[in-house]
Amino acid sequence: MSKPSPILSGLQLKCGNCGEGKLFRSYLKLNDSCPVCGREMTNEDTADGPAFFVGFGVLILAAPFMFIVPMIPMPLGFKILAFLVMSAIMIGLILAALPIAKAVLLNLQLHHGAEEAHFGKEDDGA
């Protein structure tokens, strides 16, 4: 049996090794290992990658509205309300997308065997 796609299993918040086990025990907290196949995840870390990609993507979607709303001729109270609604929508999108982005990046990291760089005398390339 072949391994599932790390991207598709990440979109489902499932283990990239077996495609069945849940990655998270709570919001953004990884399980120590996959409950189905036992793949270890204690040493894995996606760092700030998911937050960067999600924040950047939501910013691209929201930026046009943030520039257009101040130019629309309407009372100040409606503009403030529009900004509050847009902010709530942006926060909701970010909170919904963060676990998915973290799952996809973690599965890709484990699928490709990515690890922290090690520098030393044997790696100087001279």
KATA-V348256 format. One record per helix or strand of 3 or more residues. SS is the DSSP state (H for helix, E for strand). FROM is the first residue (numbers start at 1). LEN is the number of residues. If there is no record, write none. Layout:
((SS | FROM | LEN) (SS | FROM | LEN))
This chain:
((H | 6 | 6) (E | 24 | 3) (H | 49 | 23) (H | 76 | 36) (H | 121 | 3))
